[in-house]
């Protein structure tokens, strides 16, 4: 069988200070967070793997990783440079796969290079391996080939039960989809989509439609970004491929030829309540039509949007398929 992508693994947000980011996350989302070492059974892992460079947080239907680049290259990851000097903001998007070897063979067949956690190029002779467990296979695409760095990970099933306890409840057999919390001050219903700015939509489409077999589910003009957007569904996640107009200030952000993972949009029941909460916890925000927006300057380099309706057909939402 062809390698499958059953669900989003996690977005990765680079932050300069984990404790500062943790404080911000807790006051904005009022949800628990987890240290890296709380997500897995450490007795099953490489004892030299660094455990203090990130924290995890589950928001309604996906989990996030907040990563501090200056703490990353230690222990089993010593010498790694992929996060050296990166600016705050969204630095990667990870996907689960049920066959990492097959997935990276498929990517290579499409001319997309990838490397493992040690920075070594993945080949048929050098399959993807992780630095923290023998039955976890993980690798990352080269941003030069895919616009940004995408991660694909196959996680041995002996880790699922522990990981599903708090880090990612979607791995639980009884998971039935997002269940809004009536006490959530942001009134989040679900994650609507992730926005990627690009000047090379063919490159993004090649990865998500041609290689990963995602589906285009909608088109539209994004007035806030002065961009033409295509919405692509892959597994349980929707991506907005936004192409800014040539004279747009957002187009200037793409001057190096790379894509920019700009932010995330959450569908909420009550944007006014979301704005009232942000005002109460002293987090600056703006209004954009009926949406409430934390701009990148106030959101660790990422834009966080709280929107009243989906910008694509609701019927296109899907559940993870583990």
N, C-alpha and C positions, 0 to 999 in steps of 0.2 A: 504494500500500500504506500501511496505517496505520503511524505511527511505532512503532518497537520498542525495548524495553529488553533488550539481550542479556545484560547482566551488571551486577553492582555495580561502580561506578567506585572509590570509596574512602570510608571514614569519615574524618571530620576531628576531631582531638582538640586542643583549645586548651591550650597550656602556657605558663607564664610565662617559661621560660628554655630555649632550644633545647638548649644543651649539657647542662644538668641532665637534661632529658628523654632526650637521646641516651644519656647514661650509664646511666640507669634502664632504657631499652629494651634496651641491649646486655647488661646483667647479667641481666635477667629472661628474655629470649628467646634470647640468644646467637645472633643473626642479624645480618647486615650491614644498614646503613642507607645511604641515598643523600641527598646534598644535592640541592636542587631542580635546580640547574644540571647535575647528572649524569644527569637523567632524559630530557632532550631534546637535540636538536642545536641549540645556541644560535645557529648561523648562520641558522637558519630562523625565528628569533623576533624580536620587537620588542626592539631593544637597550636600551630604557628600562624593560623589565619587571623588577621586583625579583626577585632570585633567592635571597635569604638569609633569608626569613621562615619557611621550613618545611623539614622533611626527610621522606623517604618510607621505608617499610619494608614488605617483603612477608612475611606470616606464613601459610605453608602454602597458602592458596588465595585470599587477597585482599591488596591492599596498602593501607596506612594512610598518612595524612598527619598529622604532628605540626606544628601551626602556632602561631607566637608572634604574638598579635594586635598587640603593640606594634611589631613589625617589618613589619607587613603593608602599611600605607597609604603606600607610597613609589613614586617613579618613575611608571610608567604607572598605578599604583593610588592616587596621591596624592589625598587628600580623601575616601577611602572610610571609612565609619563603621560598616559592618555588624558588625565585630568589636570595636568600641571598647567597652571596659569589660566585655566578657564574662568570666564566671568560668571557671576551669579546668574541663575536662570535654568531653564530646562536643557539638560545636556544629553538626554537619551530617552528612548522608549523601548521597553523590554516586552517580549512576547514569550509565552509558554509554547513549547513544541513537544510532540510525542515522539520525535525522532530527530535528535540534533545532528547526528551524522548525515542522515539523508537530507536534512534541511540545508546544511552548509554545502553539500554536494550540489544541491539544486541551485543555490545562490551562485556557486562558482561556475556552474554551467551557463548562468546568465551574465557572466563577467563581473560578478560582485565579489570582491575580496573580503575576507574576514579574519579576525585574530582571536586567540584565546585570552584568558586572564593574564597570562604572562607576556602578552604582546606578540606571540609567535603566530605567523600566518598559518591558517588552517588549510590543510591539504588532505588528499586521500591517505598519504603516509603519516600525516600528523593531524588526527581527528580532534575535535573540540574536547577539551578537558577543563575541569574547574580546579581552582587552587584550594578548595575547602572540603571536598568529598569525592571519593572515587566513583560514586554513582550519580553525580551531578555533572552534566555536560553543558557547557555554556560558551558562547562566543559572541563577538561583536562585529558588525559590518564596518568597513572603512568609510568615514564620512565623505571622502573623495568620490566614492562610488554610489552612495545613497543619500547624500545631502546632509544628514546628521548620522550619529551613531545609533544603530538599532541592535538590541540584544536579543538572542534566542536561547532559551534554557530548557533542557529536559531534566526534570528533577526526579530522582529515584523515589518510588512509592513508599519506601520505609520512612521518608521524611514528611510525607503528606499530613499524617495525623497531627504531628506536633505543629507543623506550619499552619494548619487550618484552625488551630485553637484560637488564635488571635490575629496572626499576621494576615491570612487570606482565607476567610470563611467560605469563599466560593469553592474551595476544595472539599468541603464537607458534603457527604452524600445527600443531606437534606436541604442543601442550598436551593432556593426557589426564585432567587432574584432579589433586587433591592427592596427593602421594606422601610419606607420613610419613618423617621422617629418623630412622634408628635411633639416631643420636647426640644427638637432641633431649632435653635434660634434662627438658622439660615433657611429653614423649611426646604432642604434639599430633597428632591424626589429621586434623581438619578444623575449620572454623568452624561451630559449631552454629547460632547465631542471635544477633541483635541485639535488645536489649530496649528498648522505648520505653514509658515510663509515660504514661498519658493519662487524662484525665477525660472525653474526648470521643471514644469509639471510633468513632462514626459518621463523624466528620471523617477519621480515619485510614483507615477502610474506604472512604470515598468516593474518596480518592486511590489507594490501593493495589489495591482490588478493582474499583471502578467505572471509574476513569480508566485505570490502568496495567494492568488485567486480570490482577492477581495472583490466586492461589487460596488460599482458606482450607483448611489441611491438618490442623488439630487444635485442640482446646480443652483447658483444664486449669486447676487451681488452683495458683498459685505461692505456696506457704506462706512462702517466704523474704521475699516482697514483700507478703504478705497481699493478693493480687490475683487476679482472674480473667483468664486469658490466652487469647488467640486467636493461633494461629500462621498467618502468611500467607507463602506462597512467591511471590517474584517473581524470574524468571530463575534465577540460581545462588545465591540468598540467601533466608534465612528470617528474618522479623521476628516478634518476640513483642510483641503489642499487649497490655500489662498494665494492667488497670483496678483500682487499689487500692480496698480497702474504704473507705467514707467516714471511719471513725474511725482509719484507718491513718496512721502517721507519713509514709508515702510519699504519701498523698493530699495532705498539707499542702505537699509540694514542688510541687504543681500549682496553687497558689492564684491564680496570675496568668492562668489559662486556657490557658497554653501546655502543650505536651507536654514530656517530659524524656527525652532519649536517654540512658538510664541506663548501659548497658554492653554487653559482649559475652561470649558463652559459647563456649568451645572444647571439643570432644569430645577427651578424652585417653585413652590406653591405661591409664595408671597414675597416678591422683590422688596416691597416697602418694609416688611419685617426684617429682611436681610440687611437692608440699609440701616434700620434703626439699631440692630445689634452691632454692626460695625462702628456706628457712631458711639454707642455706649462703651465699647472696648477701645475706643480711640484709634481705630485703623482707618486711615484716609481712603476715600472711595469717590467715584464719580457716578453720574447717571448717564446712561446712553439709551434714550428712548425709554422703554419699560424695563431696562436691565440695570443692575448695579454692578460696578466694575472696580476691582482693585487693580490699579495700573502697575506695571512692572517695577517702577521706582519704589512702590510700597509693598511689593509682594515677592521680594527676593529675586527680582529679575524676570518673573513670570506674571502674565496677566491672568487674573481669576475673575471670571464672569458668572453672574447669577442671573439667569434669563427666564422669562415667563413662558416661553414656548419653544419647541424644537424647530430648527430651521430645515428639517427634512421630514419625510413621512414617518410618523410614529410607528407604523407597522413594520418598519425595517429594523427595529430593535431586536436583538437576539440574546439568548442566554449562553453562558460558557458551555462548552461541550467536552468535558473531561471524560 
